């Protein structure tokens, strides 16, 4: 898998459509620039202070160009969350292909490591990974469904991770179902949030404990 520009079908979820789907390379580049600017500003000012005017200025596009693609701030955040998810799945799939883990424990280690790596290096990922990680600004309507119109963010991610376990783990080993993965994601969110609160790069002890917790729970 390769990293792809975000669109309404990113990662196979029933995501909201963009106002206009870019076709020409120039339009694709503008869309990516807008999302890059959104990510940078999330790190600098947070979701509450984020404005479409500042995003357009940072991306060096007219505000009208931004609104050709997006209806407003929420649809921008949704597109960025879908791009983050697609890039995470791409990274994780490459690791799975290269290392071929035999059981759910090996899968957990790779999944946590790639998530942590993105937390450390990807602009905006600390504030918005596959959903907002902090308080919801009053102006936003429904940040629990940024990835999918009918599923909350973690349920959508759990379904995609379940697909990966089915593709990459042996049939005779334990492969947890979507509900177990949904619970595991909630646990991981809480522990990793704590890890990055106390250490900019993530407290390694808490990251290791997160792996232990998920391994034991998902191994059943």
Secondary structure, 3 states (H helix, E strand, C coil): CCCCCCCCCHHHCCCCCCCCCCCCHHHHHHHHHHHHHHHHHHHHHHHHHCCHHHHHHHHCCCHHHHHHHCCCHHHHHHHHHHHHHHHHHHHHHHHHHHHCCCCHHHHHHHHHHHHHHHHHHCCCCCCECCCECCCCCCCCCCHHHCCCCCCCHHHHHHHHHHHHHHHHCCCCCCCCCHHHHHHHHHHHHHHHHHHHHHCCCCCHHHHHHHHHHHHHHHHC
